[in-house]
Amino acid sequence: MTSVDLTGPALLARITELIRDVPDFPTPGVGFKDITPVLADAAAFSAVVAEMAARVDGPVDLVVGMEARGFMFAAPVAVALGAGFVPVRKAGKLPGPTVSREYSLEYGTATVELHPADIPAGSRVLVVDDVLATGGTAAATVELLEGCGAEVVGLTFLVDLEFLGGRARLHGRRVEALLGVS
């Protein structure tokens, strides 16, 4: 097996090459970014996880991944950082006591929730997801975490759909994205 250098511009080029655009999904007018080819490419997936972990400023206690594709990046980033992993799920998917937030997204509304017992007060938390679109899911997640007493030290995404302005909903936060799409 040949080793491939996937850092810096080479990583960005590979991510760009792998991500598929799917028009009119999940609803007409929405352009979906399919990141599954990145997951299927072992070298690219490994390099993405390493790069996401490298962009963290300081120690992290927990990495939070948002349902569902965020789980795929957040869990290995947590392992790379020696941190715990906590899922933020869609409403009704977690057993036991939860806290929740409703938010708007580019094609409707949704609700996310988490187990507050999994977030000790004062925890330093990194939020990870695949795509930053309108910022609704990320902002709701930050609100949930801060409501539990966590310190959100940053948010990291594979792709930022810059034309949707999601960063504006996260104003004043450290937001990293490996690839920006304007």
N, C-alpha and C positions, 0 to 999 in steps of 0.2 A: 504494500500500500504506500503510495506516494504522499508525502506531507505537503500540504498546500498552505501558504501564508495567507491567512484571512484576517488581516488587521488593517486599520485605517481605510484608505480608499479602496483597497481590494475587497474588504468586507462590505463596504457600501455598494460597490458594483455587484457583488454576488447577491446581496439581499435584493437589490433592484431587479436583477435578472430573475430571481426565484419567485418573487411575489406576483401573483396573478390578479388581474383586474377582472371582476365579474360584474357586468352591468345588470341593473334592475334586480338586485338581490340585497336584502330580503323582500324589498318592495320596489315597484316601478319608480325609477328616478334616482335610486340609491346606487352608488358605485361601491361595491364591496371589495376590500383588499383581502385576498385569500393568502394567508401566511403559512398554510400547511406545507407547501413545498420547502420552506425554510426548515420546518421541523423534520422533514424527511431527508434532508441533506445533513449527514452527521457532522461534517466539518463546519458548515455554516451555522448549524444549531449550537454546536459547542463554542464557536467563536462569538456568536451573539450573546450567549449566557456569560462568557468571560468578559465581554465588553460591558454588558449591563452591570455586572458586579464591580468592575473596575471604576465605574463612574460614581460610585457611592462615596460620599464625603463623611468619613468617620465611622465609628462602630454602629452596627445595626443589631437590634434584638430580634426583630421580626420582619419578615417580608410578606406583604399582603398581595395576593393575586385576585383579580376580579374575574368572575365567571364569564365565559368558560375558557377562552383562549389565554387569558392572563395566567391561569393556573400552570399552563405548560411552560411558561417562562419563569414565573415567580418561584416555583418549587426548586428548580435547579439553581437559580440565583441564590436562594436561601441556603442551599447546601454549600455553594461556593463561598458564601460569606460566613458560614458557621452559625447561621441564624435559624430561628423557627419559621415555619410557614403557616399562614392563616388564610383560609379562603373567604372571600366575600361572595355570597351566593345570591341568586335571584330569590324573590320572596317565596316562602313555603318549602324551600329545599333543605333547611337546617332544622334538626330536631332540638327541642328544649328552648330555653329562654333566648330570645334574640332582640337586637335593636335594629331598626330599619329606617331607610330614607327613600322617598320617592323623588324621581328626577325626570327631566325631559331629555330625549335623544333625537337624532335627526329624523326618525320616523315614528315617533310616538312618545309614550312614557313608560317607565319601569320602576321597580322597587328593588333595592338591594338590602341585604341584611348580614349580620355577623353575630357570633357569640361574644358578648361583652366579657365573659369570663376568660376568654383566650387573650385578652389585651390588658396586661397589667398596667396600672397607672404609671406614667413616666417612661414607658417603653419607647425606644427609638425605632421608628417604623419606616420602611421603604415600600412604596406602592408600585407594583409592576403590572403592566398590561401590554397587549399586543399593539393596539392602535389607539391613539388619541384623536378623537373626532370632535364632537361638540364640547367635550369636557364634562358632560353631565354625570357619567358614571364615576369618573375620577373625583369630581367635587363632592358627590354624595358619599363616596368612600372616605374621603378626608374628613368630612363632617362626622361620620360614624366613629372613626378612629379618635378624633379629638374629643368627641363626646364621651369616650371611654377613658380619657386622660392620657392618650398617647401623644408623642411628639412625632409628627410626620416630617422626616428629614429630607424627603425627596420623592419624586415620581419619575419612573423610567418606562419608556415605551419603545417598542421596535420601530413604529412608524407614527409620525405626526402628520395628520392631514391638515396642514397649515391653513388651507383655504376655508376650513370650517371654524377657525378661531377658538379652538378648545383651550389654548393657553390662557386666554383672557379670563376664563372661569377659575383658573388656578393662580391668579395674580399674586405675586409676592412669594410664590413657592419655587423651589428648585425643581425644574422640569427638564429632563433629558430625553432625547429621542435619537436613536441611531440613524434614522432616515427621515428627512422632511420632504413632504410632497406638497408643492404649491399649486 
